[in-house]
Amino acid sequence: MGSGRGRTSGRGHKGHKARAGGGVSPGFEGGQMPLIRRVPKQGFFNPFRKHWAEVNVRDLARFPQGSEVGPDELKKAGLIKGRYDGIKILGMGELKYPLTVRANAFTSGARQKISAAGGKIVELKAGGEAPVEKVKKK
């Protein structure tokens, strides 16, 4: 008694599916217009989008009291990974002691919570470590 898969090995005789590497690609519908081409395109891709690393106020509680927290410290703590256009501090959670926090952006809630704990906020420029200087109009 054999395996039942002899001769053509279950592929039938000749034809595209009988050949090595033969078979239709995913989405091929036998000459019918494929679903992916029947459904209209939607939305667009913004090439100028900024990719922010988001850190909540509650995550800053792992740093010791009075310490300075910036991009390097956040990376060492494992709070941010990968490449980003900037770091944004979000206002979820509480902070019970003062910290000096350096980041590119802060939500209003995060600003209030850091200030209420007696902390200091240092806004960084988009590309580097230097603080942003706000020019006052006369």
C-alpha positions in Angstrom: 0.0 0.0 0.0 1.3 3.4 -0.9 1.1 6.8 0.6 -1.7 7.9 -1.7 0.4 10.9 -2.8 2.4 9.3 -5.6 3.0 10.3 -9.2 1.6 13.9 -9.4 1.6 14.3 -5.6 -2.0 15.5 -5.4 -1.3 18.4 -7.9 -3.2 17.0 -10.9 -1.8 17.1 -14.4 0.0 20.1 -15.8 -1.4 23.6 -15.4 -0.2 26.6 -13.3 -0.8 25.0 -9.9 1.1 21.9 -10.8 4.3 23.8 -11.4 6.9 24.6 -8.7 6.2 28.0 -7.3 2.8 27.9 -9.1 -0.3 29.3 -7.5 -2.2 32.6 -7.5 -1.1 35.5 -5.3 -3.2 36.6 -2.3 -6.1 38.7 -3.4 -6.3 37.2 -6.9 -9.9 36.5 -7.7 -9.7 34.6 -11.0 -10.0 37.6 -13.4 -12.7 39.3 -11.3 -11.7 42.8 -10.2 -10.1 42.2 -6.7 -11.8 43.5 -3.6 -8.8 45.8 -2.8 -9.3 47.5 -6.2 -13.1 47.7 -5.9 -13.1 49.6 -2.6 -12.2 53.3 -2.8 -9.0 54.7 -1.2 -9.4 56.5 2.1 -7.4 59.2 3.9 -3.9 60.3 3.2 -0.4 60.0 4.7 1.1 63.1 6.2 4.8 63.1 5.5 5.4 66.0 7.9 3.7 64.3 10.9 5.6 64.5 14.2 6.1 61.3 16.2 6.1 62.1 19.9 7.3 60.0 22.8 4.6 60.3 25.4 5.4 60.1 29.1 2.8 60.5 31.9 3.3 62.4 35.1 2.8 59.2 37.1 5.8 57.7 35.3 8.0 60.5 36.6 7.4 59.3 40.2 10.1 56.6 39.8 12.8 59.3 39.8 14.2 60.4 43.2 13.0 63.7 44.8 14.7 66.8 43.4 16.3 65.1 40.5 16.5 66.4 36.9 14.6 64.4 34.4 15.5 64.7 30.7 15.6 62.6 27.5 18.7 60.7 28.6 17.2 59.8 32.0 13.9 58.7 30.4 15.8 56.4 28.0 17.9 54.9 30.8 14.7 54.2 32.8 13.1 52.5 29.8 10.2 55.0 29.6 11.0 55.9 26.0 12.4 53.6 23.3 13.2 54.2 19.6 13.5 57.4 17.7 11.1 60.4 18.2 10.8 64.0 17.0 10.3 65.0 20.6 9.1 64.1 24.1 5.7 65.2 25.4 4.7 65.0 29.1 1.1 64.1 29.6 -1.0 64.9 32.7 -2.2 61.4 33.9 -1.3 60.6 37.5 0.1 62.5 40.4 3.5 63.9 41.5 4.1 64.3 45.2 7.6 65.9 45.2 9.5 68.4 43.1 11.4 67.4 39.9 13.1 69.4 37.2 11.5 68.1 34.0 13.1 68.7 30.5 10.9 67.9 27.5 9.8 69.3 24.2 6.1 69.8 25.1 3.8 69.6 28.1 0.1 69.4 28.4 -1.6 72.0 30.5 -2.5 69.3 33.1 1.1 68.1 33.3 2.3 71.7 33.7 -0.1 72.3 36.6 0.8 69.0 38.4 4.6 69.5 38.1 4.3 73.1 39.3 1.9 72.2 42.1 4.5 69.7 43.4 7.1 72.5 43.4 8.9 71.2 40.3 10.4 73.1 37.4 9.6 72.9 33.7 12.3 73.3 31.0 11.0 73.3 27.4 13.6 71.9 24.9 13.9 72.8 21.2 12.5 70.3 18.7 16.0 69.0 17.6 18.2 69.2 20.7 18.9 69.8 24.3 18.9 73.6 24.4 15.9 75.2 26.2 13.4 77.2 24.0 13.6 80.9 24.6 10.3 82.6 24.1 10.7 86.1 22.6 8.3 88.7 24.0 6.8 91.1 21.6 7.1 94.8 22.5 
